Amino acid sequence: MRYSRFADLQSRFEQLRREHGKCEADGALRTSSALQGSFDLKCERGGIEFDVLLTPALPPLVQALGIRETFTPDEREAGAAAAQVSLACTWSDRDAEQWLAPTLDRKNSRKALARLALEHGACSVEHGTRQGPLGAMNQLRFHLECTNGALDLALKLDESSGKIEFSARIPSPPDAICWP
């Protein structure tokens, strides 16, 4: 979420405090220029990443503040990631019907998952995060460790069916400036 006006920022910080609990710094400030940087907070319930853009005025003022929340996935969400990994190894029409959103083409999904299994080998779900407001499965990201390299699996809830859409990609290096 981007803020260019700060009228509601105090209530937003109070909401973050309620949803995440106690927080502490998680690593150092990362700067991309003299006027732009980001930092992370590790909290009792998830984490928060702040992106800050300062004005070039002296003294600098906050021009924009981006806030991205992450939460630990719940059982259903972790089950969805495990189901995607299972479908890649062994396709099951019944499991595909249970988990995959009707908006996904089954034939293309099956091919994509088979290709991932062929290229990356057996995979296991290592950890994941949920981005978005508490109680909503907006966007899930899981890190997979595979026989032939790591993968990042992105899952999104199809609002009308409650089932998932997915995509997978090779993770970008942590110091990358551009992502594919």
N, C-alpha and C positions, 0 to 999 in steps of 0.2 A: 504494500500500500504506500503510495507517495503522498507526502504532505507538502503543499506549497503555502498553505495558511495554517497557523498554529492555534486557532481558536478552540478546537476540540482536542488538542494534543494532551492536555492534562487528563481528560476522561479516558483517552486511549491508553495512556500509561497506567492508569488505575485498572483498566480492564486487563492489560497485560499482567499486572501484578496479581490480580485475582486468578487468572487462568493458569499462569505459569508458576506461581509461588515464589520462593526466594531464589534469586539469581546471583551469579558471580561471573566475572570476566572469564572467557574461555579463549586464551591466546592473546596475542598482541594486536594492536591496531594495524590494519593493512591499508596502505595508502596507494592510490593510483595516480595522484598528482598532489600538488601543494594544497589544493582546495577540495580534494575528494578522498574519502576513506571509508572503511567499514570495520566493524568489530562485532564479535559474537558474545552472547551471554549463555551460559549453561545454567539451566533452571531445574527446580524440583520436578516440574512436569514439562519436559521438552527444552526448547532453546529459542533464542531470538537473535536475528541478525539485523543490524542497523547499518544502513548506507547513508552517509552524510555528505552533502555538497554545501560548501561555504561560499559566501559572496566574496568578490575580490576587494571589497571595502576594507579600510583599516579603522577599527579592529574588524576582523571578519565576523559575519553573522551567519546563522544557519539559513541557507536558501531553500534546501529541500531535505527531507528526511524520509528514507524508505525503511519500512519495517517488514521483515519476513519471519513468520513464526513456524516452528517445527514442533511436532509432538511424536511420541513413540506410537507406532501403529498398534491398534488393538488386535485381539485374536482373529476376528473376521478378516481384517486387512492383511495380517501376516499369512492367514490361510489362503487369501487370494494370490499372494506372491508365490507361495508353495505350490498352488494349483497350476500357475503359469509354468513353473519349472517342471512340474510333473507332466504337463501337456507337451512340453518340448521333448521330453524323453520318450513318452508313450502317449500318443494321441488317443483320446477317448471321446466319442461323440457325446456320451452322457455327461462327462465332466465339462466339455466345451459348452454344452447347453446350460449347465448349472452356473458357470462362471463368466462366460464371455457375453458381452453386450450384443444385442440383436443388430446393432449398427455395424458390427464387424462382419466382414465376409469370411465365412468359415473356411472356405477353400484356401484363400490367401493367408488367413491366420495360421492354418495348419502348415502351409509351405514355409511361412516366416519362422515358425517355431522349430520346424524340422531343420531349416538352414542354420538357426542358432545352435541347435544341438550338434549338428555336423561340424560346424566351425569351432565351437567352443568346448565340446565334450560335456561331461556330467557337471552340473552346477549345484551349488547349495546357497541358500539365502543366508547372508552374513548379518546384515543389519538394515534397518529401514527408517525412514522419517515420513511423517504426514505433514503437508503444508496446508495452511488455511486455518479457519476458525475451529475452536474446540468443538468436538461433536460432529464435525462434517468431514467426509472423506473427499476432499477436493482433489488433491494430487498426492500420490504416494510414490516414493522413490526407494528402491531397494538395491543394495550392493550385492552382487552375486560373485562368488568365487567359483571359477570353472577350471576344468582340467587344462584348457588351453588359453587361459587368461581371464581377466575380470570383465564383468558386464554390469551396466546400470540398467535396471528395469523400472520403467515408469508405468504406473497404473492410475487410471482415472475412472471415477464412478460415472456411469451413464445415468443421468438424473431420472429418466422415465422408467427404466427397468431395474435399477439398483445393481446392475451387473457391471463388469469392468471392461475398459478399453486398455490396450497396452502398447508399449513400444520398448525397444531395448537398444542400447548403444554401448560402445566401448567408452569407459570413463575417460574424461579429459584429465591431463595432469593438473595437480593443484595449483601450479604457477601459470597455467595457460591464460592468455588474454582473450582468445577467441575459441569458441566451441563450434563443433560441426552441427 
